[in-house]
Amino acid sequence: MDPILGDCSLTTLRARTSHKWRTYPPDVLPAFVAEMDFDPAEQIKDAIRAAVAAGDLGYPHKGELGEAFAEFAGDRLAWSPDPDLVFAIPDVMTGITEVVQALVRPGSGIVINPPVYSPFFFRTQLAGRRIVEAPLAVAPGGSYDLDLDALDHALTLPGTGAYLLCNPHNPVGRVWSREQLTAVAELTDRRGVPLLVDEIHAPLVLPGGRHVPFHTIEHPAARRAIVFTSASKGWNIPGLKCGIAVAGDSEGAAILTQRWDALLASHLGVHASIAALRSARPWLDAAVAQIDENARLLAALLAEQLPAVRYQPPQASFLAWLDCRDLGLGHDPAATFLTVGRVALSPGEDFGVQGNGFARLNIGTSPELVTEAVRRMAVAVG
């Protein structure tokens, strides 16, 4: 591994007190929650140290976050957002929930594409809105795609109030093409349904993939959409609590401005995010290279030790979506991996009924721990 990522030794990792390392007993290898094991970038550490040394621990101000994000987006994503339309938020799901409450009446439906990030379900329902499913299409080989016919049907259902799109998609790791996103814009525009886009995994697109920011689509619906992202996934700093919302026009900006008191980010998180976007890009490049290596390693390990598990390497991010249905472990194979193999994966059923028989494995770690995770999974199935 690149030295700037650390060595991911279990001795070091088990000294951490985050959710990942405190949820299970020490004999369990945690590979569930979307938190990487790599050491934080030195530029981020320096930014936090400097803020603490200066006593700069007050209420947040976005400072140069808009400019820093616009620079990163321009250099890496071929996107030129207006810095004035970039807002600091505590995290992506809080930002989405607040905008849903502003745009969508209680009891209305929010369209999602399962299997999909589990908070899309429970945060929407906690906000008093309904889930409307437009499941992803599955090809015979196991690859996923947007089902535009299912989406169009969901958008026409009575009481549908918004569409929440995940791109890159969690957990299947797909990045949607410009043509697909243009079709999404056309459908939502035709049906008069507001669009919210979660692009949190965009910095982690792997070699061969290409992320298309929704605001770069040439369509009026794209300019009305609100996009949510963060440095938290790309640079592994979720505990610093700073996400980013990007409005496409003045109306979206007004919604975010009106709800500023519910969307206060962490001031240290703002400092860390600016440092990540501007100064810690070499760290990001090293992380992406390591994840790509790990994805290829995982495919080889599964072929050797668990050939019944079907796996499509992701186009983005460090999350591996594993089809374990042929193992005969029922709806929740992660339960067997945990109780017998002592390795914790995310249960596929958390991502919707379409995830029954699946499990999500975090490979944002060292090759050695990816190897150990698969070894424990193989032990669990004998």
C-alpha positions in Angstrom: 0.0 0.0 0.0 1.0 3.6 -0.5 2.6 4.8 2.8 0.3 7.8 3.0 -2.6 5.5 3.6 -1.0 3.8 6.6 -0.6 0.1 7.1 -4.1 -0.8 8.4 -2.7 -3.0 11.1 -5.4 -4.5 13.3 -3.5 -3.3 16.4 -3.8 0.3 15.2 -7.3 -0.1 14.0 -8.7 -1.7 17.2 -7.5 1.4 19.1 -10.1 3.5 17.3 -13.4 4.2 19.0 -15.6 4.8 16.0 -18.9 2.9 15.2 -17.0 0.5 13.0 -14.5 -0.6 15.7 -16.8 -0.6 18.7 -20.0 -2.2 17.4 -18.7 -5.8 17.6 -16.4 -7.8 20.0 -12.6 -7.8 19.3 -12.7 -11.2 17.6 -15.0 -9.9 14.8 -13.4 -8.3 11.8 -15.7 -5.3 10.9 -16.3 -4.9 7.1 -19.8 -3.4 7.2 -20.3 0.4 7.6 -18.9 2.6 4.8 -15.8 3.8 6.7 -12.4 3.1 5.3 -9.4 2.0 7.4 -6.9 4.3 5.8 -5.1 6.9 7.9 -6.4 10.5 7.3 -4.4 12.7 5.0 -1.8 14.8 6.7 -3.2 18.0 5.1 -6.5 17.3 6.8 -4.8 16.6 10.1 -2.8 19.9 9.7 -6.0 21.9 9.0 -7.6 20.6 12.2 -4.5 21.2 14.3 -4.3 24.7 13.0 -7.9 25.5 13.9 -7.6 24.0 17.4 -4.3 25.9 18.0 -6.0 29.2 16.9 -9.1 28.5 19.1 -11.2 28.5 16.0 -13.9 26.2 17.4 -17.0 28.4 17.1 -20.2 28.1 15.0 -19.5 27.2 11.4 -19.0 29.5 8.5 -18.6 28.0 5.0 -15.6 30.2 4.3 -13.9 29.1 1.1 -15.7 25.8 0.9 -17.7 26.9 -2.2 -14.5 28.0 -4.0 -12.6 24.8 -3.0 -15.4 22.5 -4.2 -15.7 24.4 -7.5 -12.0 24.0 -8.0 -12.1 20.3 -7.3 -15.2 19.8 -9.4 -13.7 21.7 -12.3 -10.4 19.8 -12.2 -11.7 16.3 -11.5 -15.4 16.2 -12.6 -15.6 18.5 -15.6 -18.2 20.6 -13.7 -18.1 24.3 -12.9 -20.6 24.9 -10.1 -21.1 28.5 -8.9 -19.4 28.8 -5.5 -22.3 31.0 -4.3 -24.6 28.0 -4.8 -22.5 25.7 -2.7 -23.7 25.2 0.9 -22.2 23.5 3.9 -24.5 21.0 5.6 -23.9 18.5 8.4 -24.1 15.4 6.1 -25.8 14.3 2.9 -28.8 12.5 4.5 -29.6 15.5 6.8 -29.5 17.8 3.8 -31.7 15.6 1.8 -34.2 15.2 4.6 -34.5 19.0 5.2 -35.0 19.7 1.5 -37.6 16.9 1.3 -39.5 18.6 4.2 -39.3 21.9 2.3 -40.5 20.5 -1.1 -42.8 17.6 -0.3 -46.0 17.6 1.7 -46.2 15.1 4.6 -47.5 11.7 3.4 -46.2 12.2 -0.1 -44.1 9.6 -1.9 -40.3 9.7 -2.5 -39.1 7.6 -5.4 -36.0 5.5 -4.9 -34.2 2.7 -6.8 -33.6 -0.3 -4.6 -31.4 -2.1 -3.7 -30.2 1.3 -2.4 -28.5 2.9 0.6 -30.6 2.0 3.6 -31.0 5.5 5.1 -33.0 6.4 2.0 -35.7 4.2 3.5 -35.7 5.0 7.2 -34.8 8.7 7.0 -37.6 9.3 4.5 -40.1 7.5 6.7 -38.9 9.3 9.8 -39.6 12.6 7.9 -43.2 11.4 7.5 -43.0 10.6 3.8 -43.7 7.4 1.9 -41.3 5.2 -0.1 -42.1 4.6 -3.7 -39.9 1.9 -5.3 -38.6 1.9 -8.9 -36.2 -1.0 -8.5 -33.1 -1.3 -10.6 -33.2 -3.7 -13.5 -31.0 -6.8 -13.3 -29.5 -8.4 -16.3 -29.1 -12.2 -16.5 -25.4 -11.8 -15.7 -26.2 -9.9 -12.5 -25.3 -6.4 -13.6 -27.7 -3.5 -12.7 -29.2 -0.7 -14.6 -31.8 2.0 -14.2 -35.2 0.8 -15.2 -36.6 3.9 -16.9 -40.0 2.4 -17.5 -40.4 1.5 -13.8 -39.2 5.0 -12.9 -41.7 6.7 -15.2 -44.5 4.6 -13.7 -43.4 5.5 -10.2 -43.3 9.2 -11.1 -46.9 9.1 -12.3 -48.4 7.5 -9.1 -50.7 9.8 -7.1 -48.9 11.7 -4.3 -45.4 11.2 -5.7 -43.5 14.3 -4.5 -39.8 13.8 -5.4 -37.2 11.5 -6.9 -34.0 10.7 -4.9 -31.3 9.4 -7.3 -28.1 7.8 -6.1 -25.1 8.3 -8.5 -22.6 6.6 -8.1 -25.1 4.0 -6.8 -24.7 2.5 -3.3 -24.4 -0.5 -3.0 -24.1 -1.8 -6.6 -21.3 0.6 -7.5 -22.7 1.8 -10.9 -22.2 5.2 -12.4 -25.0 6.3 -14.7 -24.2 7.5 -18.2 -25.0 11.0 -19.6 -27.7 9.4 -21.7 -29.4 7.8 -18.7 -29.2 11.0 -16.7 -30.6 13.0 -19.6 -33.5 10.5 -19.7 -34.0 10.9 -16.0 -34.1 14.7 -16.4 -36.7 14.4 -19.1 -38.9 12.0 -17.1 -38.9 14.1 -14.0 -39.5 17.3 -16.0 -42.4 15.7 -17.9 -44.0 14.5 -14.6 -43.3 17.7 -12.7 -41.4 15.9 -9.9 -38.4 17.6 -8.1 -35.1 15.8 -8.3 -32.5 15.3 -5.5 -29.2 13.7 -6.4 -26.8 12.0 -3.9 -23.3 12.1 -5.5 -21.3 11.4 -2.3 -19.2 8.7 -3.9 -18.3 10.7 -7.0 -14.6 11.3 -5.9 -14.1 7.5 -5.7 -14.8 6.6 -9.3 -12.4 3.8 -10.2 -10.3 3.5 -13.4 -12.5 2.8 -16.4 -15.5 4.6 -14.9 -16.6 8.2 -15.5 -18.9 10.1 -13.2 -21.2 12.6 -14.9 -22.4 15.3 -12.4 -26.1 15.9 -12.8 -25.7 19.6 -13.1 -23.7 19.1 -16.3 -26.7 17.6 -18.1 -28.2 20.1 -20.7 -31.7 20.1 -19.5 -33.9 22.5 -17.4 -34.6 19.8 -14.8 -30.9 19.4 -14.2 -30.6 23.1 -13.4 -33.5 22.8 -10.9 -32.1 19.8 -9.2 -30.2 19.9 -5.8 -27.1 17.8 -5.6 -25.6 16.5 -2.4 -22.0 15.4 -1.8 -19.2 15.4 0.7 -15.6 14.9 1.4 -16.6 12.4 4.0 -16.5 9.3 1.8 -13.7 10.2 -0.5 -11.3 11.2 2.2 -12.7 9.1 5.0 -13.8 11.9 7.4 -17.4 11.2 8.2 -16.9 12.0 11.9 -16.1 15.6 11.1 -19.7 16.2 10.0 -19.6 18.4 6.9 -21.4 17.7 3.7 -22.1 19.8 0.7 -25.3 20.8 -1.1 -25.2 22.4 -4.5 -28.2 24.3 -5.7 -28.8 24.5 -9.4 -30.7 27.8 -9.3 -31.8 30.6 -7.0 -34.9 28.7 -5.9 -32.8 25.8 -4.6 -30.5 28.2 -2.9 -33.4 29.9 -1.2 -34.6 26.5 0.2 -31.1 25.8 1.7 -30.7 29.4 3.0 -34.1 29.3 4.7 -33.2 26.1 6.6 -29.7 27.2 7.6 -30.3 26.6 11.3 -31.2 22.9 10.7 -28.2 22.5 8.4 -25.2 23.7 10.5 -22.1 21.7 9.7 -19.1 21.2 12.0 -16.7 24.1 11.8 -13.8 21.7 12.0 -15.5 19.7 9.2 -15.5 22.8 7.0 -11.8 23.3 7.6 -11.1 19.6 6.9 -13.2 19.6 3.7 -11.4 22.6 2.2 -8.1 21.0 3.0 -9.2 17.7 1.4 -10.6 19.3 -1.8 -7.6 21.6 -2.3 -4.5 19.9 -0.8 -5.2 16.2 -0.2 -5.8 15.1 -3.8 -2.7 12.8 -3.8 -4.2 11.0 -0.8 -7.4 10.5 -2.7 -5.5 9.2 -5.8 -3.7 6.7 -3.6 -7.0 5.6 -2.0 -8.7 5.1 -5.4 -5.7 3.1 -6.6 -5.8 0.8 -3.6 -9.5 0.3 -3.8 -9.1 -0.7 -7.5 -6.4 -3.2 -6.5 -8.6 -4.6 -3.7 -11.6 -5.0 -6.1 -9.5 -7.1 -8.4 -8.1 -9.1 -5.5 -11.6 -9.7 -4.1 -12.7 -11.1 -7.5 -9.8 -13.5 -7.5 -10.3 -14.6 -3.9 -14.0 -15.3 -4.4 -13.3 -17.3 -7.5 -10.9 -19.4 -5.5 -12.6 -19.8 -2.2 -16.3 -18.9 -2.7 -17.0 -19.5 -6.4 -20.8 -19.6 -5.7 -20.7 -15.9 -4.8 -21.4 -13.7 -7.7 -19.6 -10.3 -7.8 -19.6 -7.5 -10.3 -16.6 -5.2 -9.5 -17.9 -1.7 -8.9 -17.3 1.3 -11.1 -17.0 3.5 -8.0 -16.4 3.4 -4.3 -15.1 0.8 -1.9 -18.3 -1.2 -1.4 -18.6 -4.7 -2.9 -22.2 -6.0 -3.5 -22.1 -9.8 -3.2 -24.8 -12.1 -4.5 -24.7 -15.0 -2.0 -28.0 -16.6 -2.9 -26.4 -19.8 -4.2 -24.7 -20.4 -0.8 -28.1 -21.5 0.7 -27.8 -19.2 3.7 -31.3 -17.6 3.4 -32.2 -14.0 3.2 -29.4 -12.8 5.4 -26.1 -14.5 4.6 -24.3 -11.7 6.6 -25.7 -13.3 9.8 -23.9 -16.6 9.1 -20.7 -14.7 8.1 -20.9 -13.0 11.5 -21.9 -15.8 13.9 -19.7 -18.5 12.3 -17.0 -16.7 10.4 -16.7 -13.7 12.8 -16.6 -11.1 10.0 -19.3 -8.4 9.9 -20.8 -7.5 6.5 -23.8 -5.3 5.9 -27.0 -7.4 5.4 -28.3 -7.1 1.9 -31.9 -6.9 3.2 -31.1 -3.5 4.7 -31.0 -2.1 1.1 -34.5 -3.3 0.3 -36.2 -6.7 -0.4 -34.1 -6.8 -3.6 -31.1 -7.4 -1.4 -32.4 -10.6 0.2 -29.6 -13.2 -0.1 -26.9 -10.5 -0.7 -24.3 -8.8 1.5 -22.2 -5.7 1.2 -18.5 -6.0 2.0 -16.3 -2.9 2.7 -12.9 -3.3 0.8 -11.6 0.2 1.8 -8.7 -1.4 3.7 -5.5 -3.3 3.2 -5.2 -6.3 0.8 -4.3 -8.4 3.9 -7.7 -7.6 5.6 -9.6 -8.1 2.4 -8.0 -11.6 2.2 -8.8 -12.3 5.8 -12.4 -11.2 5.4 -12.9 -13.7 2.5 -11.1 -16.4 4.5 -13.6 -16.0 7.3 -16.5 -16.0 5.0 -15.3 -19.2 3.4 -14.9 -20.7 6.9 -18.5 -19.7 7.7 -19.9 -21.8 4.8 -17.6 -24.8 5.4 
